[in-house]
Amino acid sequence: MQLRKYNVATTVLFPLIARGLSDLKPGATFAAGDVKIIKDEGAAANTTNLPTDEGSGWYSIALTATELTAARVAISVIDQTAPKVFEDQAVLIETYGNASAQHELDLDTIIENQVWDAGAAGHQDPNSIGQRIWQGIRAASAQAATATTITLDAAASSVDDFYKGALIVTKQSGATGSGQARLITAYNGTTKVATITPAWVTTPAATIGFVIFGVPDADAIADALLKRPISNVEPAGTFRTLYGAVAALVNRRRINAGNLEVFKTDDATVLGTLAVTTDAAQDPVKELDTV
C-alpha cells in the first residue's frame, strides 16, 4: 500500500518478477493495455503513461493528477504477450490531503496547524477535546478591529463589560491577524467594541473569526440577570420557582372567587393561584397590577 496526495501528479515504483521464477525481471517492455487503473472500484482504464525501466527489475510509472482524484487507486501490470515475460503485479494507493481522499489529513503540512485550525463541526462527539477547545463563551466573526480593539458580532452581549476579564483569541486560517490571544479590559454592550491588552501585533482582518474564553465579569453577570425580562423564561417557567416569585411581585394580580391569581406578562394568562384568607377588619384589596 502506498500513500499519495489527492489530485497531485506522482511517480510510483514497483518491482516485476520473472514469469515462473522468483527473481526480479529487468528489461521488460510494455504495450498499451498492459497497465490498467481502477479508481474507487470503478471501471478499469489504460493509464496515461506506460512504466519506465529503472534497472535491476524495478520500474516506475508516472500518474497524472486526474488519475489521483480518488480515495483508492489500484494499478494492475499484466503482460499481454504469450508466453508472459513477467508475473502479474498490482500497486495499491490510498490518497490523502483532501475531503474526498481516503485520508483527509494533509501529510505535507504541519499537523499541529491542521489540528489547531480544525473546525469544531468536524468533532462529532460533544465531549471531544476538539469540541471543548472551541466552545468558549462566544465564538463568531468580528465586525471591525483596530490596534487595541475588536468589534464583536452584532448578537454579542448588550451588557457593558460582560466580557471584561475574558481571553479573546482570533482564529481563521489564512486571515490577517489570526492566532493572537489578548485580555479584554473593557466592553461596550451598545457598540460591541471590546478593548484589549496588549495591542495586537498585527491588527486582525475586519471580519476575523474569534473565540472568547473564560468567565464574564461577575458584576456584568449580576447586572444581566437583574435586567433580564422575565418574559424570556416564561414559556418554560412554573409558579413555584424563582421566576414565579418574581412574577408574583411585578405582574398583574387579582382576587377572584377567594383566590389570588398571578398572571403572566400578557396580563391575560393565569400563571398560578394562591388561596386567600380574608379578614373583615382589614381593608379589602380587589386587584394588584404593575403599572
C-alpha positions in Angstrom: 0.0 0.0 0.0 1.3 3.4 -0.9 0.2 6.9 0.1 -0.1 9.7 -2.4 -1.6 13.2 -2.3 -5.1 13.6 -3.8 -5.1 15.3 -7.2 -1.4 15.7 -7.4 0.7 14.0 -10.1 3.2 11.4 -8.7 5.6 8.6 -9.7 5.1 5.2 -8.3 7.9 2.5 -8.0 7.2 -1.2 -8.2 9.2 -4.5 -8.9 8.4 -7.2 -11.5 9.1 -10.9 -11.0 10.2 -13.0 -14.0 7.5 -15.4 -15.1 7.7 -18.8 -13.3 10.7 -17.6 -11.3 11.4 -15.8 -8.0 13.9 -13.4 -9.5 13.3 -9.8 -10.4 12.8 -9.2 -14.1 14.9 -6.4 -15.7 14.4 -5.2 -19.2 10.7 -5.7 -19.5 8.8 -3.8 -22.2 5.2 -2.7 -22.2 2.4 -2.1 -24.7 -0.9 -0.3 -24.5 -3.3 -2.4 -22.3 -0.6 -3.8 -20.1 -1.2 -1.3 -17.4 -4.7 -0.6 -16.1 -6.0 1.8 -13.4 -9.1 1.4 -11.3 -10.3 4.5 -9.3 -12.6 3.9 -6.3 -13.8 0.5 -7.5 -14.8 1.9 -10.9 -14.2 0.6 -14.4 -10.6 -0.3 -15.4 -8.9 2.0 -17.9 -5.5 2.3 -19.5 -3.0 4.5 -17.7 -2.0 7.7 -19.4 1.7 6.6 -19.3 3.5 3.3 -19.5 6.2 2.2 -17.0 9.8 3.2 -17.3 12.6 0.7 -16.6 14.6 1.9 -13.6 17.0 -1.1 -13.7 17.6 -4.2 -11.7 14.0 -5.3 -12.1 12.4 -2.1 -10.7 10.1 0.1 -12.7 8.3 3.4 -12.3 5.1 4.8 -13.7 4.1 8.5 -13.8 0.4 9.0 -12.7 -1.4 12.2 -13.6 -3.2 14.5 -11.2 -6.5 13.3 -12.7 -5.5 9.7 -12.0 -5.1 10.6 -8.4 -8.6 12.1 -8.0 -9.9 9.1 -6.0 -9.8 7.8 -2.5 -8.4 4.4 -3.6 -6.4 3.7 -6.7 -5.5 0.2 -8.0 -2.9 -0.3 -10.7 -2.5 -3.7 -12.4 0.5 -4.6 -14.6 -0.3 -7.7 -16.7 1.8 -8.9 -19.6 -0.5 -9.3 -22.7 2.1 -11.3 -24.7 2.1 -15.2 -24.9 4.0 -16.6 -23.2 4.2 -14.0 -20.5 7.5 -12.5 -19.6 6.7 -11.4 -16.0 4.2 -12.2 -13.3 1.1 -10.1 -12.8 1.7 -7.2 -10.5 -0.6 -4.9 -8.6 0.0 -1.5 -6.9 -2.5 -0.2 -4.4 -2.6 3.5 -3.5 -4.6 5.5 -0.9 -4.8 9.2 -1.2 -4.6 12.0 1.5 -4.9 15.7 1.8 -8.5 16.3 0.6 -12.0 15.8 1.9 -12.6 13.3 -0.9 -9.4 11.4 -0.2 -9.1 8.2 1.8 -7.3 10.2 4.5 -8.4 13.9 4.8 -5.4 14.9 6.8 -2.7 16.6 4.7 0.6 14.9 5.5 2.5 17.6 3.5 1.7 20.4 6.0 2.4 20.7 9.7 0.0 18.5 11.6 -0.1 20.8 14.6 -1.5 23.6 12.4 -4.2 21.4 11.0 -5.3 20.3 14.4 -5.4 23.9 15.6 -7.4 25.1 12.5 -9.8 22.2 12.5 -13.4 23.3 12.7 -15.4 22.3 15.8 -18.1 20.9 13.5 -15.7 18.2 12.5 -15.6 16.9 16.0 -18.8 14.9 16.2 -18.5 13.9 19.9 -19.7 16.8 22.1 -17.2 15.6 24.7 -14.2 15.5 22.4 -11.3 17.8 23.1 -11.9 19.4 19.7 -15.4 20.5 20.6 -14.5 21.6 24.1 -11.5 23.7 22.9 -13.7 25.8 20.7 -16.8 26.1 22.8 -15.6 29.1 24.9 -18.3 31.5 26.0 -18.7 33.1 22.5 -17.5 32.2 19.0 -18.4 34.3 16.0 -16.9 36.7 13.4 -15.9 40.2 14.2 -17.2 43.4 12.5 -14.1 45.5 12.8 -10.7 45.8 14.5 -8.2 48.5 15.4 -4.7 48.2 17.1 -6.3 47.9 20.6 -9.9 46.9 20.0 -12.1 44.4 18.2 -15.8 44.9 17.4 -17.7 41.7 18.2 -20.6 40.4 16.2 -24.0 42.1 16.4 -25.5 39.4 18.5 -22.9 39.6 21.3 -24.0 40.6 24.8 -25.6 44.1 25.2 -24.4 44.3 28.8 -21.4 46.7 29.4 -18.2 44.9 30.5 -19.9 41.5 30.1 -16.7 40.0 28.5 -14.3 42.0 30.7 -11.5 39.8 32.1 -12.0 37.1 29.5 -9.5 36.0 26.9 -10.2 36.5 23.2 -8.4 34.5 20.5 -8.5 35.3 16.8 -8.8 32.2 14.7 -9.3 32.0 11.0 -7.0 30.1 8.7 -5.2 32.4 6.3 -6.8 35.6 7.7 -4.6 38.6 8.7 -4.0 38.7 12.4 -5.1 35.2 13.1 -3.7 33.2 16.1 -3.4 36.1 18.6 -4.7 36.0 22.2 -5.5 39.1 24.2 -7.1 40.0 27.5 -10.4 42.0 27.3 -10.1 45.0 29.6 -13.4 46.7 28.7 -16.5 46.1 26.7 -19.3 48.4 25.3 -22.5 46.5 25.1 -24.0 49.0 22.7 -21.2 49.3 20.2 -20.0 45.7 20.8 -16.4 47.1 21.0 -14.0 45.1 23.2 -10.8 46.9 24.3 -7.8 44.5 24.6 -4.4 44.5 26.1 -1.6 44.4 25.0 -2.2 45.8 21.5 -2.4 43.4 18.6 0.9 42.6 17.0 -1.0 42.6 13.7 -4.4 44.3 13.5 -6.8 41.5 12.6 -8.9 41.5 9.5 -12.2 43.2 10.0 -14.3 40.0 9.8 -11.8 37.7 11.6 -13.2 34.7 13.4 -12.8 34.8 17.2 -13.4 32.7 20.3 -13.8 34.2 23.8 -12.6 32.0 26.7 -13.1 32.4 30.5 -15.8 33.7 32.8 -17.5 37.0 32.1 -17.2 39.8 34.6 -19.1 38.9 37.8 -20.8 42.3 38.1 -21.8 42.1 34.5 -23.4 38.7 35.0 -25.4 40.1 38.0 -26.5 43.1 36.1 -27.6 41.0 33.2 -29.6 38.7 35.5 -31.3 41.6 37.2 -32.1 43.3 33.9 -33.4 40.2 32.1 -37.1 40.4 31.3 -39.0 37.5 32.9 -40.8 37.0 29.6 -37.6 35.4 28.3 -38.0 32.4 30.6 -41.8 32.5 30.8 -42.5 29.7 28.2 -40.8 27.1 30.4 -41.4 28.8 33.8 -43.7 27.4 36.5 -45.2 29.1 39.5 -43.2 27.5 42.3 -39.9 28.8 41.0 -37.8 32.0 41.4 -39.4 33.1 38.2 -42.9 32.6 39.8 -41.9 34.5 42.9 -40.7 37.5 40.7 -43.9 37.3 38.7 -46.0 37.4 41.9 -44.3 40.7 42.7 -44.3 42.5 39.4 -47.1 41.0 37.3 -50.8 41.6 37.4 -52.6 40.1 40.4 -56.3 39.7 41.0 -58.6 38.4 43.8 -61.1 36.1 42.1 -63.5 33.7 44.0 -61.5 33.7 47.1 -58.1 33.2 45.3 -55.2 35.4 44.4 -54.5 34.9 40.8 -51.0 35.8 39.4 -50.9 36.5 35.7 -48.2 36.1 33.1 -46.7 39.1 31.4 -49.6 39.2 28.9 -51.9 40.2 31.8 -54.4 37.6 30.5 -53.0 34.1 31.2 -53.1 32.9 34.8 -49.6 31.6 35.9 -50.8 30.4 39.3 -53.2 30.9 42.1 -52.9 31.4 45.9 -55.7 30.7 48.4 -56.7 34.0 50.2 -57.8 34.1 53.8 -59.9 37.2 54.4 -60.4 39.3 57.5 -63.4 41.8 57.6 -61.4 44.0 59.9 -58.8 44.6 57.2 -59.0 46.9 54.2 -60.2 44.8 51.2 -57.8 44.6 48.2 -59.6 43.8 45.0 -56.7 43.7 42.5 -52.9 44.5 42.1 -51.1 45.2 38.8 -47.7 46.7 38.0 -48.1 49.9 36.0 
